[in-house]
Amino acid sequence: MILVTGATGLNGGELLRRLSKRGVKVRALVRSRAKAEALAALPGVELAEGDLGKPQSLGDALRGVTRAMLISSSDPKMGEVQCRFTDACVEAKVPHLVKLSGIIPELDSPFRFARMHAEIEQYIEKSGLAFTHLRAGEFMHSYFRQAGVIAAKGILPLPMGDARIACIDVGDIAEVSVQVLTGSGHENKSYALTGPEALTMSEVAQRLSQVTGRTIGYVDLEPEEARAARLAAGMPAYNADALDELFAERRKGKESKVWDTLETVFKLKPTTFLDFAKRWAPVFRGEQPPPKP
Ligand SMILES: NC(=O)c1ccc[n+]([C@@H]2O[C@H](COP(=O)([O-])OP(=O)(O)OC[C@H]3O[C@@H](n4cnc5c(N)ncnc54)[C@H](OP(=O)(O)O)[C@@H]3O)[C@@H](O)[C@H]2O)c1
């Protein structure tokens, strides 16, 4: 049995839909069944209730599990929660743990979640479980945060300077995850995953202009302006600070490397940003809201 955690979230939901479509039987871990009715309706998907950070709540969820996909929110508890889930997998003798990680996990990174991902990866590696770390670049879905201002004002305001970034479609992460969870030969490997190109924000804006039929211009925000805008939009200070750290790294070009893992290891054709933007043009034109996970 495969267990997918983070099931009500962006990547977990995408992965479950794809496993279900392929006829793979899968269990979804949720904190509340009430939030997961759509998942429960997917063919071959069963639900188990539990909290990743509370191993005593995971007995039923982990029974008979051969591979588990570990995903949880970017929040202050991410490190603690994911390490406790690892403990529970060891206890339940789950043979193989697959973790959704960040593109550059580093113990001394200035970005708090990159440090946490590095700590969690080390913890998993020391646990004795077979592991696969899926180190994903920026999700293309992240641009939905700017969808409102893109549609209303025709601008893409971000504190990126002229740096390039190699983002990835969550559908491609899900395809890789399907292969790792249902295939063989991925034990004790770490894979860096990006799309096929590294774009500047001017290039992203140009592609958004192309698909929306409107002129969208990149506005290079000062980091303080960007932070103030996040706080004004109601983002908690912890998250606003984390994004500050992240964009400082990105502005230096830290996430500009393109990895060909999708093609070479998984034989997948990675989605371009233009294809992603075409698919979601109505969102960037303000005609429909961004998709819910
Ligand atoms: N944003 C990016 O560009 C990016 C890039 C690379 C990697 N990442 C990493 O991707 C991960 C987030 O993935 P995502 O965006 O797919 O997730 P998401 O949409 O934020 O959803 C998080 C999921 O985790 C679940 N969860 C959180 N705490 C839990 C707990 N204690 N017990 C059980 N379930 C719990 C949530 O359940 P509830 O519905 O119950 O809250 C939800 O299903 C983070 O580790 C982040 O660092 C992000």
The ligand as a Gaussian input file, in Angstrom:
#p B3LYP/6-31G(d) Opt

LIG

0 1
 N        6.349000      26.692000      -2.810000
 C        7.381000      26.237000      -3.489000
 O        7.717000      26.823000      -4.532000
 C        8.119000      25.007000      -2.996000
 C        9.166000      24.502000      -3.779000
 C        9.800000      23.321000      -3.358000
 C        9.405000      22.680000      -2.204000
 N        8.397000      23.209000      -1.450000
 C        7.960000      22.473000      -0.241000
 O        6.726000      21.834000      -0.533000
 C        6.056000      21.578000       0.703000
 C        4.631000      22.056000       0.615000
 O        3.969000      21.344000      -0.403000
 P        2.511000      21.791000      -0.911000
 O        2.597000      23.206000      -1.371000
 O        2.050000      20.741000      -1.840000
 O        1.709000      21.729000       0.441000
 P        0.451000      22.634000       0.880000
 O       -0.436000      22.873000      -0.302000
 O        0.974000      23.766000       1.669000
 O       -0.302000      21.630000       1.836000
 C        0.288000      21.136000       3.015000
 C       -0.348000      19.813000       3.343000
 O        0.289000      19.283000       4.512000
 C       -0.726000      18.897000       5.430000
 N       -0.203000      18.965000       6.795000
 C        0.485000      19.984000       7.371000
 N        0.784000      19.677000       8.655000
 C        0.265000      18.433000       8.867000
 C        0.238000      17.575000       9.997000
 N        0.815000      17.926000      11.160000
 N       -0.378000      16.373000       9.884000
 C       -0.985000      16.000000       8.710000
 N       -0.978000      16.773000       7.604000
 C       -0.367000      17.980000       7.693000
 C       -1.855000      19.901000       5.189000
 O       -3.038000      19.347000       5.743000
 P       -4.258000      20.285000       6.260000
 O       -5.145000      20.453000       5.054000
 O       -4.870000      19.471000       7.329000
 O       -3.645000      21.580000       6.743000
 C       -1.839000      19.925000       3.657000
 O       -2.491000      18.786000       3.132000
 C        6.847000      22.290000       1.790000
 O        7.681000      21.375000       2.439000
 C        7.661000      23.298000       0.988000
 O        8.835000      23.702000       1.669000
 C        7.747000      24.351000      -1.832000

